[in-house]
Amino acid sequence: MTTVLVLAERDSSNGTVKKTTLELLTLARRLGEPQVVWFGDQGSEAASVLGEYGASAVHVVGGQDMADHPVVPIVDVLQDLVAELDAKAVLVPSSADGKEAAGRLAVRIGSGVITDAVDINESGVATQSVFGGSTVVHSTVTHGIGIYTVRPNSVAPAPAPTTCTVVDVDTTASEAAKTARVVERTVAGKGGRPELTEAAVVVSGGRGVGGAEGFEVIEKLADSLGAAVGASRAATDAGWYPHLYQVGQTGKTVSPQLYIANGISGAIQHRAGMQTSKVVVVVNKDAEAPLFELADFGVVGDLFEVVPQLTDEIDSRSN
């Protein structure tokens, strides 16, 4: 059967499999037999989870030497495994490192690369949302093997249990990889909310929130839904909310099942970051706000009146 390589993404705080990896496996099964490439510890422990979603093998790359150098060691290993396994496709997460690794790998092996795919069919045709989400494109690689980066939350992970074999990869960082070195790591503090790019529900605030204190109503709604909090560029540039939570072309791309936009007019930059959300709810007192064009449900009203009522209603039904 055709081998498809999947670059795993793991939680840096505890080493567990991130949901994005399970999404990649779900898509990879359409193209062939998925085999996972895992960098770091706990690859053996992850095998049972990966096997539950169709991975026939997990290639575990350990050693501090590999961890001390960014991106290039990933490309070295992927290049070797593509040749060794005669892989027909490679799927990686659409993170900053993932996109860089995909681009470098494509250059090395002379293949095409498709970035920010939101779907891949059995023929290897990828679906992309481009030009700020205004156009849907169907793309295919015509030279070499298919290399794809896939946006988080683009597909629901679907189990397909199989036996997953653990394969230890014995390798060291190449001289090219050693030209850049990681000298310090700081683990980002985690609150009780899900990670923005992986959340199934995102509640965002924009200019209409009016200030940093206005995000309290956004956070309360998010907490009632078990959601992540996002913000528009206008809100983060004004210092009302950390840039870490900016949704948009120059921020983070999200694709949740539910996206609730509060006080966000809908500039093209913001739309590019949330266009592929499955259901979009917009709350804005300006009935002409462009984001209403994307809305599945819209409420014309003051968010400080609408959002607290919504939060109270959700809380009353969950008790």
ZIZI-V143034 format. One record per residue. N is the residue number from 1. OMEGA is omega in degrees with one decimal (none if undefined). Layout:
N:OMEGA
N:OMEGA
This chain:
1:180.0
2:179.2
3:175.4
4:179.8
5:178.2
6:176.6
7:-176.0
8:171.3
9:-177.1
10:177.9
11:-175.5
12:-176.8
13:-177.3
14:174.8
15:-178.2
16:-179.4
17:176.4
18:-176.7
19:179.4
20:179.3
21:179.1
22:175.5
23:177.9
24:178.6
25:179.4
26:177.1
27:-176.9
28:-179.4
29:177.0
30:-174.3
31:-177.5
32:-178.5
33:-177.0
34:168.7
35:-171.2
36:172.2
37:-171.8
38:177.3
39:176.9
40:-178.5
41:173.5
42:175.7
43:179.2
44:178.9
45:-178.2
46:-173.8
47:-178.2
48:178.2
49:-179.3
50:177.9
51:178.8
52:-179.0
53:167.7
54:179.6
55:179.3
56:179.7
57:172.1
58:-179.8
59:-172.1
60:-180.0
61:-178.6
62:177.5
63:-178.3
64:-179.5
65:179.6
66:-177.1
67:-175.5
68:-176.5
69:-174.8
70:166.5
71:-173.2
72:176.1
73:176.7
74:-179.3
75:178.7
76:-177.7
77:179.2
78:179.5
79:179.9
80:-176.8
81:175.4
82:179.7
83:-176.6
84:-174.4
85:-176.3
86:-177.6
87:-178.7
88:179.1
89:176.9
90:178.5
91:179.3
92:177.3
93:178.4
94:172.9
95:178.4
96:179.5
97:-179.6
98:179.9
99:178.4
100:179.1
101:-180.0
102:179.5
103:179.1
104:-179.9
105:-179.9
106:179.4
107:-176.9
108:-173.9
109:175.9
110:-179.2
111:173.4
112:179.0
113:177.5
114:-177.0
115:174.7
116:174.7
117:175.1
118:175.9
119:175.0
120:-179.3
121:-174.4
122:179.4
123:-179.6
124:177.9
125:-177.7
126:173.5
127:178.3
128:174.1
129:-171.0
130:-179.9
131:178.3
132:178.0
133:-177.6
134:-175.5
135:174.1
136:-176.6
137:173.0
138:-172.9
139:174.7
140:177.4
141:-176.3
142:-179.2
143:-179.0
144:179.7
145:179.1
146:173.4
147:-173.8
148:164.7
149:-171.7
150:179.0
151:175.2
152:177.0
153:178.8
154:-178.6
155:177.2
156:179.2
157:-179.5
158:-179.5
159:173.5
160:-169.5
161:174.4
162:178.2
163:-178.0
164:179.8
165:177.7
166:179.5
167:178.2
168:179.7
169:-178.6
170:-177.4
171:175.4
172:-179.7
173:178.5
174:178.0
175:178.2
176:-179.3
177:-173.8
178:178.9
179:174.6
180:-175.9
181:173.4
182:-176.6
183:-179.5
184:176.6
185:174.5
186:-179.6
187:179.7
188:178.8
189:-178.5
190:173.9
191:-179.2
192:-178.2
193:177.7
194:177.3
195:-172.2
196:-174.5
197:-178.8
198:-173.3
199:176.3
200:177.7
201:178.2
202:175.5
203:-175.1
204:175.5
205:-179.8
206:-176.6
207:-178.5
208:177.7
209:170.9
210:-179.8
211:-177.6
212:-178.9
213:179.9
214:-179.8
215:177.0
216:-179.8
217:177.4
218:-179.1
219:179.7
220:177.0
221:179.0
222:-178.4
223:178.4
224:-179.0
225:-173.9
226:-172.0
227:171.6
228:177.2
229:175.5
230:179.5
231:175.8
232:179.0
233:179.7
234:-179.1
235:-178.8
236:177.9
237:178.5
238:179.2
239:-178.5
240:-179.1
241:-175.6
242:179.0
243:178.7
244:-175.0
245:-179.7
246:175.4
247:179.3
248:-175.5
249:178.4
250:176.2
251:-178.6
252:176.2
253:179.8
254:177.7
255:-175.2
256:173.6
257:-179.5
258:177.8
259:-180.0
260:-177.7
261:-176.6
262:178.8
263:179.0
264:-175.7
265:177.6
266:174.6
267:-175.9
268:-179.7
269:179.7
270:-179.3
271:-179.7
272:-176.8
273:-177.0
274:-174.4
275:-174.3
276:174.5
277:-175.1
278:177.6
279:-178.1
280:175.8
281:-177.0
282:174.1
283:-177.3
284:-179.6
285:176.2
286:-177.5
287:-179.3
288:-179.7
289:-176.0
290:-176.3
291:176.4
292:178.2
293:-179.8
294:-168.8
295:167.5
296:176.0
297:-179.4
298:176.3
299:175.4
300:-177.5
301:179.5
302:-176.7
303:-179.1
304:171.6
305:-175.0
306:-173.0
307:177.4
308:177.8
309:177.9
310:179.3
311:179.7
312:-179.2
313:179.3
314:179.5
315:-178.0
316:-179.2
317:-179.0
318:-179.3
319:none
